[in-house]
Amino acid sequence: MPTKTHIKVSGLSVSYGSKRVLTNIHLNIVAGNVHGVIGPNGAGKSTLFKSILGLTDYNAGTIEVLGDEIDDVRKQIAYVPQKDEVDWDFPATVKDIVLLGRYPYKKILQRLNAEDKAIAQGAMVQLGIDHLADRQIGQLSGGQQQRVFLARALCQQAEIFFLDEPFVGVDITTEERIISILKELASQGKTVLVVHHDLSTVNQYFDNVILLNQRLIAAGKTSEVFNDENIAQAYGPQLTILHKTGLRQKI
């Protein structure tokens, strides 16, 4: 079966003022895989996401998503932002947030129906947060908050999922639950991209990796490109490589 490209990035360059953040990035991101986006702080990982999502301007390059412009396929894209981008004091409940995933399918002023509510309930059950449905989002633990926004993404029933540091502040049980769900999505032919920092779990979690440090260091199957040479190029002095155990950890 031929590999289907869900996202094509050609010659992407992004600057914030006089600071260049990404330079001449070329990527073909294929369906049916969990892709880890790996690199040190300031490497441009979140900027790559926001460029593809049309949330930030870029200086040069072209981006195709599902063979089209992002605005024409936006309802097929689910995005879980970093935790610090969310207003946790906003007076919304868990159920309110999860149901937001259904609105891309609604016309202006069209109400949610029983099917929408059933889809949201199923997503909350899958993430183990159905008992928190009426809780205000700011009253949740870090792991519960992450599960709420993943449930919203599942509720959207998208083709492509972007998750920016979804494992920050979560316990290992939640992390394992989330990665299991992401792998199941990939097995259904979805595309999943995850900004991730724990190098010791990259081999276990991701089918493919994208190694960045303002430029593209390497991209491809984890078994082929997640190696000492490419990691050292990406991280430089930030990296300690533990050769005997095979664990790679950022310091």
Residue, then its C-alpha position, 0 to 999 in steps of 0.5 A: m500500500p502506498t504511503k499517504t502524505h498528510i502534510k508537506v512542508s517545502g522550504l519553510s523559514v520563520s523569523y520573529g523580528s530579526k531572529r530566525v527561528l526556522t530555516n528552510i525546512h522540508l518535510n513529508i509527514v505521512a499518515g498512520n504514524v506517531h511522529g515525535v518532534i524532538g529538539p532542545n529549547g528554542a529549536g522551533k518545535s512549537t513554531l513548526f506546529k503553529s506555522i502548519l496550523g496557520l497560527t503564525d506567519y512565515n517568511a518563505g515556503t509552502i505548506e500543504v495539509l491533506g493536499d490543500e490550504i490549512d483553512d480549507v481543512r481546518k475541521q480535520i485538524a485537532y490541536v492540543p496546545q501547551k498548558d501555559e497557553v490555556d486560561w485555567d481560570f476561565p469558567a468552563t467545565v470539563k464537559d464544556i471543553v470536550l464539547l468544543g471538539r464538535y463545533p467545527y461540524k456545526k453551522i453558526l448558532q447551530r446547537l449540539n445534538a444528542e450524537d455530539k454529546a454521546i461522542a463527547q461522553g465516549a471521549m471522556v470515558q476513554l480518557g477516564i475523566d467522565h466523573l469530572a465532567d462538571r468540574q471547572i478546568g482550573q480545579l483539575s490536576g495537571g494530568q487531568q487537564q491534559r486528558v481534558f484537551l486530548a478528549r476534546a481532540l478525540c471528540q473532533q474526530a480529526e485526521i491529524f492531531f498536533l500535541d505540544e508537550p502533552f506529557v508535561g505535569v502528568d503521572i506515568t499512568t496518564e502518560e501511558r494511557i495517552i500514548s496508547i490512545l495516540k498509537e491507536l489513532a495512528s493504527q486507524g490511519k490518522t497522523v499524530l505529531v507530538v512535541h516531546h522532551d524525554l529522550s529515553t522514551v522516544n524509541q518506545y513512543f514514536d514510529n517516526v521522529i523529526l529532529l530540529n534545531q532551527r534547521l532540520i537535522a533529520a526526519g524519518k523512521t525512529s530506528e533509522v534517524f534517532n541515533d547518537e550522531n543526529i541527537a548530538q547535532a540537535y542538542g550539542p552541549q545540552l546532551t549527555i549520552l549514556h552509551k551503556t544503557g542506550l538511554r539518552q537524556k537532556i540535561 
